[in-house]
Amino acid sequence: MIYSNKLKKIKKIGVYDVTVVKDNPLVEKGKIRSYFLHTYALKEINDNLECLAVQNDEICIFKVRDKHFYGVSFHPEVLNKEIITNFLYL
């Protein structure tokens, strides 16, 4: 569980389009391609988290409200190194 949000069992391997839906300091709004390798994902969130990006119906970038805590469900070190760099300069 992540801040009282349950993960769903979903196997995903490969490169997928991600839609960044909310302005944030990690990545610009719009479309990015990201590499996924996981067996669990967030499909729904409560008020503790903010959805920043989605891949179809999965939440793949989120932020804990009122904190500088972020999470991603893909591997940014593969295709999205700028997310790591931007995180380091928060």
Rosetta blueprint (number, residue, H / E / L):
1 M L
2 I E
3 Y L
4 S L
5 N E
6 K L
7 L E
8 K E
9 K E
10 I E
11 K E
12 K E
13 I E
14 G E
15 V E
16 Y E
17 D E
18 V E
19 T E
20 V E
21 V L
22 K L
23 D L
24 N L
25 P L
26 L L
27 V L
28 E L
29 K L
30 G E
31 K E
32 I E
33 R E
34 S E
35 Y E
36 F E
37 L E
38 H E
39 T E
40 Y E
41 A E
42 L E
43 K L
44 E L
45 I L
46 N L
47 D L
48 N L
49 L E
50 E E
51 C E
52 L E
53 A E
54 V E
55 Q E
56 N L
57 D L
58 E E
59 I E
60 C E
61 I E
62 F E
63 K E
64 V E
65 R L
66 D L
67 K L
68 H L
69 F L
70 Y E
71 G E
72 V E
73 S L
74 F L
75 H L
76 P H
77 E H
78 V H
79 L H
80 N L
81 K H
82 E H
83 I H
84 I H
85 T H
86 N H
87 F H
88 L H
89 Y L
90 L L
